[in-house]
Amino acid sequence: RDLFGRHVGPDVARRALQEGATLSGDVVDAAILYIDLVGSTKLTESLPPQQVAEVLNDFFRIVVGTVEEFQGLINKFEGDAALVIFGAPLRTSEPAAAALGTARALGDKLRLLPMVDFGIGVSAGRVFAGNIGAENRYEYTVIGDAVNEAARLADLAKTSDRRILGSGAAIDRAERAERTRWNECYSTVLRGRSERTHVWTPAISSK
């Protein structure tokens, strides 16, 4: 259980051990945070492989610790990126506020790391959360427009001043105390999407 939990997260491991090999899931209200490291290709070119691994481990150590503080689930690592879920598989009362708070906390911590730049995107909405694949090989994941929106915002955030962007959907679903820590910037049609996204960024005095 411990080893399995280290790979998929303790909550997903518990669910898998209880349900067995079933392809099941639910449509739920959840929040999604996507974080991507900037310039990893350049790091790989300029540093020995072991040192690159150390930089990545320092980066992800902060990501994992901060996500756990806010009761999120790191669904998967994708090279130098991570997909994080709030509100599934364990339901929480304020998934959007937790995701937005995690983004702000990560920004404060990651800015202290040398050789690390990043982009963070946060969105929220109805998603399918469950097991995808075949009976002999599957993974717990989330599928929905909010996932795509968070990933696109993370990409856009790499060139923003604060390196963190949230969608209007996430802000609208957050409790008032968290909403006051964000400022609306503009609206845009993100790559691969047809509807406009209202883009927000943390206020300067976000603590």
KELUMFI-856580 format. One record per residue (C-alpha): x, y, z. Coordinates in nm, 3 decimals. Each point is the difference from the previous one (the first is absolute). Layout:
! residues N
X,Y,Z
...
//
This chain:
! residues 207
0.000,0.000,0.000
0.280,0.242,0.091
0.198,-0.064,-0.320
-0.312,0.016,-0.219
-0.104,0.323,0.171
0.334,0.162,-0.077
-0.065,-0.056,-0.370
-0.366,0.092,-0.031
-0.075,0.189,0.322
-0.139,-0.153,0.322
-0.365,0.086,-0.075
0.008,-0.162,-0.345
0.186,-0.302,0.142
-0.267,-0.042,0.267
-0.276,0.025,-0.261
0.171,-0.255,-0.227
0.051,-0.249,0.281
-0.365,0.032,0.102
-0.153,-0.021,-0.350
0.242,-0.235,-0.172
0.046,0.003,-0.379
-0.309,0.193,-0.105
-0.033,0.272,-0.261
-0.221,0.241,0.189
-0.034,0.369,0.067
-0.230,0.293,0.065
-0.067,0.346,-0.139
0.087,0.240,0.281
0.070,0.366,0.069
0.376,0.029,0.033
0.282,0.248,-0.036
0.310,-0.063,-0.208
0.349,0.143,0.041
0.260,-0.052,-0.269
0.362,0.097,0.061
0.277,-0.011,-0.256
0.371,0.066,0.039
0.143,0.256,-0.244
0.331,-0.054,-0.177
0.058,-0.365,0.086
0.149,-0.061,-0.347
0.258,0.270,0.062
0.078,-0.151,0.341
0.056,-0.338,-0.163
0.240,0.154,-0.252
0.203,0.193,0.259
0.010,-0.234,0.302
0.102,-0.364,0.061
-0.300,-0.239,0.014
0.039,-0.061,0.373
-0.013,0.373,0.073
-0.310,0.040,-0.218
-0.166,-0.279,0.199
0.089,0.181,0.324
-0.159,0.324,-0.128
-0.315,-0.189,-0.100
-0.015,-0.178,0.336
0.032,0.330,0.189
-0.276,0.144,-0.219
-0.238,-0.293,0.043
0.077,-0.035,0.372
-0.146,0.348,0.051
-0.293,-0.076,-0.229
-0.087,-0.325,0.181
0.030,0.152,0.347
-0.210,0.304,-0.085
-0.271,-0.202,-0.174
-0.028,-0.227,0.304
-0.039,0.304,0.227
-0.309,0.099,-0.198
-0.134,-0.359,-0.023
0.046,-0.033,-0.374
0.098,-0.307,-0.202
0.295,-0.002,-0.238
-0.159,-0.204,-0.275
0.310,-0.037,-0.215
0.345,0.131,-0.079
0.049,0.069,-0.370
0.374,0.047,-0.044
0.056,0.344,0.153
-0.371,0.069,0.060
-0.265,-0.116,0.247
-0.378,-0.030,-0.009
-0.170,0.057,0.336
-0.364,-0.066,0.095
-0.205,0.151,0.282
-0.337,-0.155,0.086
0.064,-0.355,-0.126
0.023,-0.282,0.085
-0.074,0.144,0.345
-0.274,0.262,-0.013
0.084,0.332,0.164
-0.218,0.301,0.072
0.224,0.263,-0.163
0.204,-0.157,-0.282
0.035,0.324,-0.199
0.123,0.201,0.299
0.246,-0.279,0.087
0.139,-0.005,-0.355
0.036,0.378,-0.014
0.160,0.009,0.344
0.244,-0.272,-0.105
0.097,0.200,-0.308
0.078,0.309,0.208
0.199,-0.200,0.257
0.198,-0.176,-0.275
0.086,0.333,-0.157
0.144,0.132,0.327
0.208,-0.314,0.059
0.122,-0.074,-0.353
0.126,0.356,-0.054
0.263,-0.077,0.264
0.146,-0.292,-0.197
0.304,0.070,-0.220
-0.016,-0.103,-0.368
-0.377,-0.049,0.014
-0.268,0.183,-0.196
-0.355,-0.123,-0.039
-0.356,0.057,-0.118
-0.310,-0.088,0.202
-0.358,-0.017,-0.127
-0.314,-0.058,0.206
-0.352,-0.078,-0.120
-0.314,-0.167,0.137
-0.316,-0.165,-0.122
-0.176,-0.331,-0.060
0.242,-0.279,-0.089
-0.004,-0.378,-0.029
0.221,-0.139,0.276
0.070,-0.370,-0.009
0.192,-0.289,-0.149
0.090,0.018,-0.370
0.162,-0.277,-0.203
-0.051,-0.377,-0.013
-0.066,-0.252,0.275
0.366,-0.108,0.005
0.148,0.351,-0.021
-0.174,0.320,0.103
0.054,0.319,0.193
-0.209,0.234,0.209
-0.031,0.334,-0.176
-0.230,0.293,-0.078
-0.149,0.093,-0.337
-0.181,0.322,-0.085
0.026,0.352,-0.130
0.137,0.127,0.333
0.305,-0.224,-0.043
0.074,0.143,-0.344
-0.059,0.355,0.121
0.242,-0.039,0.291
0.273,-0.137,-0.229
-0.045,0.286,-0.250
0.009,0.256,0.282
0.323,-0.153,0.134
0.155,0.042,-0.343
-0.118,0.361,-0.019
0.121,0.066,0.356
0.362,-0.068,-0.098
0.017,0.350,-0.150
-0.217,0.178,0.260
0.149,0.213,0.276
-0.120,-0.216,0.289
0.035,-0.334,-0.185
-0.344,-0.100,0.134
-0.335,0.029,-0.178
-0.346,-0.110,0.108
-0.322,-0.027,-0.201
-0.320,0.188,0.074
-0.163,-0.340,0.056
0.238,-0.071,0.289
-0.039,0.348,0.150
-0.380,-0.019,-0.019
-0.002,-0.331,0.190
0.238,0.115,0.277
-0.107,0.139,0.335
0.017,0.377,0.043
0.322,0.014,0.204
0.193,-0.170,-0.282
-0.166,0.204,-0.277
0.121,0.324,0.159
0.361,-0.117,-0.048
-0.034,0.003,-0.380
-0.033,0.271,-0.265
-0.169,-0.038,-0.338
0.237,0.081,-0.287
-0.166,-0.064,-0.337
-0.195,-0.257,-0.199
0.134,-0.206,-0.288
-0.071,-0.307,-0.210
0.258,-0.256,0.107
0.166,-0.226,-0.254
-0.221,-0.295,-0.091
-0.315,0.148,0.160
-0.296,0.185,-0.153
-0.132,0.200,0.297
0.173,0.295,0.164
0.169,-0.047,0.337
-0.001,0.278,0.258
0.357,0.003,0.128
0.091,0.092,0.359
0.334,0.033,0.176
0.093,0.018,0.370
0.002,0.347,0.150
0.347,0.126,0.093
-0.082,-0.017,0.371
-0.125,-0.359,-0.027
0.116,-0.122,0.340
//
